[in-house]
Amino acid sequence: MTILSTLGPLLAALLFGFWFNLPFLSQNVVSKSLTYLTYLILGFIGYSIGALDNLTAKVAVAGIQASVLFFFITLIPLAALWISGHFMHAGHSTNLDVDNKAATKHALIDASITLAWVVAGGVLGFYLKHWLSNVDEFVTWLLYLLLLLVGCQLRQGNHRLRKLFLNRHGAIIAFVSIGTTLIGGLIGGWLLDLQWNHSLAAVSGFGWYSLSGILITGLGDPVLGTTAFLLDIGREIVALILIPFLARVNSHISVGYAGATAMDFTLPLLGKCHGIEVIPTCIASGFILSFSVPLLIPLFMGL
């Protein structure tokens, strides 16, 4: 599979949704459609995983890969973000008594629903392996629709690319996170004896678990897709737990570890920890990271 055939159609769908206003796709319609479509695709991903031969061994492999990669993409980026925040004189937490129990509970509920769809699909795949023979092709077309809706959602946030990339703190956080996460992925992949491009694809979700696993599985590697899914769902939950503590160090380390979720899911918690002045930085960093996910994963998978 060439880079052009992998990245081209996915990028085209994303940019079409971002650049063109489709009146029938209101913000409410896009939001609900993304939720239902994500669950549907996750169910098909579960089906692909369940239909694998030697299922138990392959899921165990995915879990080990996710654990090793998680260690390196946590340790190295956190160290780098601490350094960048120190030299940029990024502010620390303004509210040291933030209660994030509600956010963590919500994350766990959301993760449980997501896992339930994957597991349900896996059960069907295990017992009805020959029920759907062209599931991968069907998922690919659903991916195009998903990325079109993601593009619409990014555009509907009224984000201007130039303004976001010119937010100094946000851009630095995003690019430090991307660079050091990829370095961590290479180190972890080397220890796991993964192909270098596969290890880079697996860590390029930056916490967006509902997209990373879908993309990689849709591009033909359900085991690696499971690795990415476990990696990113773990990152989001751990981020919600750690953000109040990381915020006491500086905003780079807390916003950066939030990854792609800094512009949406973890934004309220980051705002409580740092104050309203951190919001533009969160949106800029989260947007750049979110926009990078559907670019980097197909790029690495196509190499």
N, C-alpha and C positions, 0 to 999 in steps of 0.2 A: 504494500500500500504506500503510494507516494505521498509526500508532504502536501502537494497540491490537491490530490483527490481526498485527503483526510481533512485538511484545514479549510480548503476553499469553500465548499458548500456550507459548513458550519459557520464560518466567518461571514459569509454572505447573508445567511439567515439572521445572525446577530445584528449586523450593520443595517440590514433592511428594517428591522424592528426599531433600531435606534434612530435612524435618519428620517423615516417616513411616518407621518401621522395617519393612522388608520382609524377613522372616526368610530367605527363599530367596536373597536377595542378600547373601551373606557378603562379607567384605572381599576374600578371594581371588577370588571370582567376579566382583565388581565390577572389581577391578584387571585381570584377564585380559580381561573383556568390553570394558572401555574401550580396551585396547590393540588388540584385534582389530577393534572397531567403528571406531576411529579410522583404522586402515589401510584398512578397507573404504570409509569415506566419502572418504578422501583419494584412493583409486582412482577413485571416481566423480567427484570434483572434477577429477582429471586428465582423465577422459573428457570432461567439460564443456569444459575448456580446449582439449583436442585437437580437439574438434568445431567450434571457432570458425572463422569465416572470417578470412582474413588473420592466421593464427596467429602467424607470426614477428614481425610488426609489433606485435601486441598483447602478446606476452610481453616484447618490448623495451620497450614503454611501461611495463609493470608493473615491470621492472627499474629503469628510470630513476626512476619514482615512489618505489620503495622506497629507492633511494640518497639522493634528496633528503630524504625524510621522515626517514630514519635519521639524517642529519646534525643536523637540528633537534631530534629527540626524544632525541638524545644530549647535545648541547651545552647546551641550556637546562635540562633536568632535573639534569644533573650540577652546573651552577653553582648552582642553587637548593638542591640537597641539600647541597652544600658549605656554603652559608650557614646552612641550618637546623641542620646538625651542629655548626657553629662556635658558634652561639648556644645550642644545647642541651647543649654540652660533651660531645658523643658521643665515646666512646672510640675510639682508633685500634687498629691491628693489634697483637696480643700475640705473634704468631708471624710474623716477617718472612721466614722461609725455607720457606714452604709450597710444596710441589711439587704443582702442579695438573695435571700432564701426564696422569694417569690420568683425571681428570674431563673434560679437554678431549678426550681420545681417545674416551671414552665418548660425549660429546656429538656428536662428528663421526660416529661409527658410527650413533648414533640418527638424526642428521640425514640420513645417507646412505640408511638404510632408508626413512625417511619420503619422501625425494625419489624413491626407486626406485618406490614405490607410485604417486606422482603421475605420474612419467614413464611407467610401464607403462599407467596409465589414459589418459594423453595419447596414447600410440601407438594404443591401441584406438579412442579417440575420433577420431583423425585418419583411420584407415583404415575404421572402421565407424561413420560419423557417424549413420546412420539405424537402427542396431541397437537403440538405446534412445531412444524418443521422449519418454518421461516421466521422464527421469533427475532433473530438478530436483524434481519432486514426491516421488519416492522418497527423495532426499537429505533433504528437509524432514522426512519422518517419521523417518528415521534420526537427525536432529538432536534431535527430541523425546526419543528413547530415550537418546541420548548425554548430554543435559543432565540427564535423570533419574538416570543413573549418576553424573554429576559431583556432583549433589546428595547422592547416597548416600555418595560418597567423602569429601566435605567433612564430612558428619555422622559418618562412621565414624572421622574423625580426633579425635573427642571435643572439638571446638572449641566454645566457648561464645561466641556473638556479643558479649554484653555484656563479657565479659572481654577479648576481642580488641580491641574498639573502645576500651576503657579503658586499653590499653597505650599510654602516652603517646608513646613514641618510635616504636612501630610504626604508630600511627594517623597521626602527623605525617609520617612517611616516605611512607606510602601516599597520603595526600591531596596532599602536595607533588608526588609523582610523577605522580599523575593530573592535577592542575591544569597542571603545566608541560609534560607530554607533550601535552595537548590544545592548549596554546598553541603548542607546536612544530609540531603537526599543522596548525593553522590557518595558520601562517606558510608552512610547506612547501607546503600545499595551494594557498595564494594564488599562490605562485611557479609552481606546476604548472598553475594554472588549473583545479583540481579544485573540484567543488561542496563547500562548507564542511562539510556533514554527511558526505560521503563521505570527506573527508580525516580527519575526527574518528573515523569508524568504523575506518579503516585503521590508525590508531595506537593504538586502544583494546585491543589484544591484550596489551600489557605483557609481551611475551616468550612468551606462551602460543601458540606457532605452530600447534600441533595443533588448536586450537579457533578461533582468529581467522579463518584462511583458510576453514575449514569453514563457519563462521557466515555470513560475507559471501557466499561462493559459493552457499550454500544459500538465501540471501535474494535471489538473482537477479543477482549481478554477479561473474562468474568472473574478470574482469581485475583488479578491485579486490581480490578474494579472493586472487589470486596475489600482488598487491602486499603485502598484509598478511602472507601466509605467508612471503615472502622477507624482509620487514622483521623479523618476530619470530624467525625461525630464525637470522638474522644477529645479532640482539640477544643471543640465548642463548649463542651461540658466543663472541661478543666479551666478554660478561659473564664467562664462565669464564676468559678470558685476563686480563681487567683487574682482577677482584676482588682478587687479592693485592696489586696496586699501589694500588687505590683504598682498600683497608683501611688503608693507612698514613696516610691523610688523616683519615677518621673513619668510623664505622659507618653513618651516614646515607647517605653517598655509595655505599658498597659494597652495603648491603642494598637501597637504593632502585634502583640500576641492575640488580640481580638481578631486579627486577620480580616477577611472579607466581611465578617459580621459587624465590623466597627461602624458601618454606615446604616445598619438596620437593627439587628437583634440585640447586640450588646451596647448600642448607642445610648439608651436611657441610663444604663448602669455607669457608663463612662462619664456621662454628663453629671450624674450625681457625685461621682468621685472627684472630678476635676473642675466642675463648674461649667456654665454655659459657653464660656470662651473656647472650650476644647471642641465644640461641635463641628465647626468647619474643618478642623484637622481630621476628625474622625471620618467625616463624609468623604473628604479627599482621599485619605488613605484607603478606606474601605472600597471606594469606587474603583480606584486604580487596581487594587487587588482583585476585585470582582470581575473587572473587565479583562484581567489577565488570565483568569481561569479557562474560559472557553477558547483562548488563543494558545496558551502554553501546552495544555494537555493534548489537543490534536496535533500540535507541532511536534512534540516529543514522541507521541505514538506513531507519527508518520515517518520518523527518522530511521 
